């Protein structure tokens, strides 16, 4: 997520709850995408 933010993404609040485990971001052009942690 940190890399996406450095590249110009911003947080988007779409009503997600903290326990959902994913973060919604928007790129500089406004396209929304989500990032979820991986398990190893």
C-alpha positions as CSV (number, residue, x, y, z in Angstrom):
1,X,0.0,0.0,0.0
2,X,2.8,2.4,0.8
3,X,4.2,2.1,-2.7
4,X,0.7,2.9,-4.2
5,X,0.5,6.0,-2.1
6,X,4.0,7.1,-3.1
7,X,2.9,6.7,-6.8
8,X,0.0,9.0,-6.3
9,X,-2.9,6.9,-5.0
10,X,-5.2,8.2,-2.3
11,X,-7.5,6.6,0.3
12,X,-11.2,6.3,-0.7
13,X,-13.9,5.7,1.9
14,X,-16.6,3.4,0.4
15,X,-18.0,2.5,3.8
16,X,-15.7,-0.4,4.4
17,X,-15.3,-1.6,8.0
18,X,-11.9,-2.0,9.7
19,X,-12.4,-5.7,10.2
20,X,-12.9,-6.3,6.5
21,X,-9.2,-6.2,6.0
22,X,-8.9,-4.4,2.7
23,X,-8.1,-0.8,1.8
24,X,-9.7,1.0,-1.1
25,X,-7.5,3.4,-3.0
26,X,-7.9,5.6,-6.1
27,X,-5.1,6.1,-8.6
28,X,-4.2,9.6,-9.9
29,X,-6.8,9.1,-12.7
30,X,-9.6,8.3,-10.2
31,X,-9.7,4.6,-10.9
32,X,-10.6,2.8,-7.6
33,X,-8.9,-0.5,-6.5
34,X,-8.6,-2.5,-3.3
35,X,-5.6,-3.9,-1.6
36,X,-5.9,-6.9,0.8
37,X,-3.1,-8.4,2.9
38,X,-1.6,-11.7,1.8
39,X,-1.1,-14.6,4.2
40,X,2.1,-16.7,4.0
